[in-house]
Amino acid sequence: MSRRKRIATVGTLVALMTTIALVFSVGRPTAPAGPQANAPGEPREQGEQDKMRGEAEAFPPALSAHLEALAETLPGNQGMAEEGPASAAEDAFMARAYPADTISVAEMSRARSAFIATSKRPFPRGKPKPGNWAMVGPSQALYPRSEFLTSFLYVPNAYLAGGRTTSAAIAQNCRPGDCKYYIATAGGGVWRTKNALADDVKWQYLGGPLGINATGTIAIDPNDPTANTIYAGTGEANICGSGCVAGTGIYKSTDGGTTWSAPIGQPEFQGKGVGQILIEPGDPNTLYVASTTALRGMSSVCCSGVTRPVPGAAKWGLYKSTDGGANWSFIHNGSVNVADCLGNLAEFNNTLTCSPRGVRHIAFDPFDTNTIYASSYARGVWRSTDAGATWTQIKQSLNNGLVQTRTAIAVTALPNGKTRMYVYEGNNGTDYSRLSRSDDVAAGAPVFTDLTSTSVADPGWAWFNLCGAQCWYDLFVYTPAGHPDIVYVGGSYSYGQNTANKRAVVLSTDAGTTGTDMTMDGTDSLHPNALHPDQHSLVTNPTNPFQFFETNDGGVMRSSGAFVDRSAWCDDPARGLGPTSKARCRQMLSRIPSLLQGLNKGLNTLQFQSLSVSPFNSKELQGGTQDNGTWENYGSPILWENTMIGDGGQSGFDIAIPEFRFHNFTGVSTDVNFNSGNIADWIWISDPITDGGTEFYAPVISDPAVAGTLFAGTGVTAYRTTTYGLGTMTREEANLHCNEWTGDFSVTCGDWARLGTNPLTGAFWGDDRVGSAVTAIERTAADTSTAWAATTRGRVFVSKDVDAADPSAVSWTRIDDDAVTPNRHVSSIFVDPENGNHAWISYNGFIANAPGGHIFEVTYHPGTGLSTWTDLSHDWGDLPATDVAVDTHTGDVYVSSDFGVSMLPAGTTHWVRAGSGMPNVEVAGLTILPAERILYAATHGLSAWKLALP
């Protein structure tokens, strides 16, 4: 059998356009940034309307327009939450917290300890052991070239991708043949290449010993000329809705990451994000660490009232150590008086003096390491001239009322002995982001000049609103040492805008007076090489300030260090530019990279949500990923191809048509495809199920016994289609009207129908539906009539007539009240493929918040309508379970968690680690094929894995 497993996350009130807003980076808001101004008397031009509506602009064009119109019927601010849209991370956090509303450091520690205990437990004698875990890719994740992906939309040329990469550091002695370059990834730990200048870069994974693979920053000790002494900060410091996972502390290596010391500063940094680490030149024992709030879940959380201080975590802000990290002092958090900073809920709610989210960026003065600069969320830029003892604000926050306001800084030495600072800052789009500069910041009251203009007629338009409404996520400013007039600024794609090449990264060589677009290279006007849409960090070759290495949501890219003039491209009528906009375009494209090259071959860092397996080929896998769409391997363990851009949720096949595929973006945004996933042939079928409130990655499956039937769970109830979602349309008609790229959307696309008259999240079942959603809906190959379903509030249901001809006649029986079951989020259900009345259920959350186990075996008795529950948790511990899969040939039970996969051998009561060889990594979903003796694991940061069953 094949089985699609879905990520188990708690649903919050997410309207359809919220999920659409996240198509290209989970956790990014879509608030408008204000109109683009035009030259006096010049009308707004086609292609220059600068809609700034976020990622809906990056959907396939026909679908984008359709969904934008559909969103007008949705209530409120399109479902937007305080710090951006409700997200996968928010869902994951709430799944673990419910019925409480927070997760403490103590709970995190107990969960980790529980998995460690499982890992150390000896395998029971006389039981056959599983084999070793093996990576099944992708080590080459290919965005293929497509006529639909162009410089007007998204990643316009063939591109090997990686997962979200948050930070990077390059050795200052970098030279051809010997150039160490380290990266930190959001879910895949730390990686190193020893020759970042090579044509074929080789990567080595270094994150195995880390307590968590969510890494926020990487730093090289400048006192080590070999660049082998490095520090990794776990926990991502962006206050985003995806990733930003709370860390376990700071790790140090003196051998280039081959081995690591135990966590440094664990009491200070556990449960938080680490934004930046500085090691003082001349004194390797003096460290400064910028820390922020962060939360724990599958990913971190920022939104909709969910983000709050982690109970038990130390205060957020800037810390200093003078003894190599043995002891730490809290020295600053965006105020004059550090004693004002309490790290409490009032401060988090931005009602006190200090920063509500912490210090994000720090820098030494190039002339004096006793002078330090720090920028903090919503509190602007600060300076200390006495090694952190006292602080003075030198630049006000762009908006201290918005906790999302982030200020990135870069300092450089001027020939006159003064210190120049570049500042790029923005927030959630309430204030457009902008570049400022001061040429004397080391003393006195610096004067900052705003270099930004809202008018396309002015050269300062180059810096206007580069990060749109997500500056708390996509933002950097960088100036290479020794080149004070060179500055790079990074943000995110400016969709719907043709005056440049999306302006995700802009370079100035005249101290910010003008800028040119680095986002796409000069190889082709329609299909150039391009950066992924979301930018996170940039460093340059120490010997060539024009050769940059840039990290983003799609991994790592390197520029050639040479430029070409492609201003003539602006004359293309397809850009729709008037005279003023065309003039600015010609200037912006007059100096662009001659070549951009992806460095992601061998970088196994995609963040999978789940994996599905073809019923016709057990090696053919499909899966959705965070930030990088849906992928299929077509049987290869190395090369996977992207079959649909955006954000990838659930996916699946059909038992009758080998060429059939379905996938989700987020929520229940489902497409179907009858051509083996060809990107041109996806058909939208989700109009009838846009009722909001779904899980971020909502449960959608294809029936394992009935061709053409799919089931979906929303924020209201369970739905079904028996026509592949096409209704009465032929495939040709559906393609005409509902094709993602070319459809006219003149009809309702999809024929989903509700199952039963009483919604599964409604009051009829004792649920208030506020914050509730369907988390799982599962079928069995044993019959055509049985289905199981569950909700975020712990409700579990069985239907014995789910195939009723009239969908409204389907009946459900609630069974979680037949026993003392956990009042927690149901993360998954595995239904016995040979007996529809038999299932295994896993629960998220913590026993500390709601008593009860995490793994149950359940038998439903149709004659009485009652069920029998057996708790299999035994010595599992207080560890949230993300998925369960059962080897029905042996009776062995496999369960995944935020740290890996464990197993309960049949007939035993002790959980042990399932196989060896898989690093400590979050596992979102399991897919088991008992007949083929295979278990697949979808990891959230280290791609896909396979375990040979005994």
Salt bridges, closest charged atoms under 4 A:
GLU55 OE2 - ARG28 NH2 2.06
GLU57 OE1 - LYS51 NZ 3.79
GLU68 OE2 - ARG53 NH1 2.41
GLU83 OE2 - ARG357 NH2 2.41
ASP178 OD2 - ARG175 NH2 3.30
ASP200 OD2 - LYS202 NZ 3.00
GLU236 OE1 - ARG164 NH2 2.90
GLU425 OE2 - LYS395 NZ 2.42
ASP439 OD1 - ARG420 NE 2.69
ASP439 OD1 - ARG437 NE 3.07
ASP440 OD2 - LYS418 NZ 3.60
ASP474 OD1 - HIS536 ND1 3.96
ASP485 OD1 - ARG420 NH1 2.76
ASP534 OD2 - ARG28 NH1 2.15
ASP553 OD1 - HIS536 NE2 2.66
ASP571 OD2 - ARG586 NH1 3.01
GLU620 OE2 - ARG661 NH2 2.89
ASP627 OD2 - ARG164 NH1 3.19
GLU632 OE1 - ARG661 NE 2.85
ASP671 OD2 - HIS663 NE2 2.74
ASP687 OD1 - HIS66 NE2 2.88
GLU695 OE2 - HIS825 NE2 3.24
ASP703 OD2 - ARG779 NE 2.72
ASP744 OD1 - HIS737 ND1 2.93
ASP768 OD1 - ARG793 NH1 3.24
GLU778 OE2 - LYS5 NZ 3.51
GLU778 OE2 - ARG6 NH2 1.72
ASP783 OD1 - ARG779 NH1 3.51
ASP816 OD1 - ARG814 NE 2.83
ASP832 OD2 - HIS838 ND1 3.01
GLU857 OE2 - HIS838 NE2 2.69
ASP875 OD2 - ARG121 NH1 3.36
ASP875 OD2 - HIS910 ND1 2.69
ASP878 OD1 - HIS854 NE2 3.95
ASP883 OD1 - LYS5 NZ 3.33
ASP887 OD2 - ARG933 NH2 2.54
ASP898 OD1 - ARG96 NH2 2.77
ASP898 OD2 - ARG296 NH2 3.70
GLU922 OE2 - ARG296 NH1 3.06
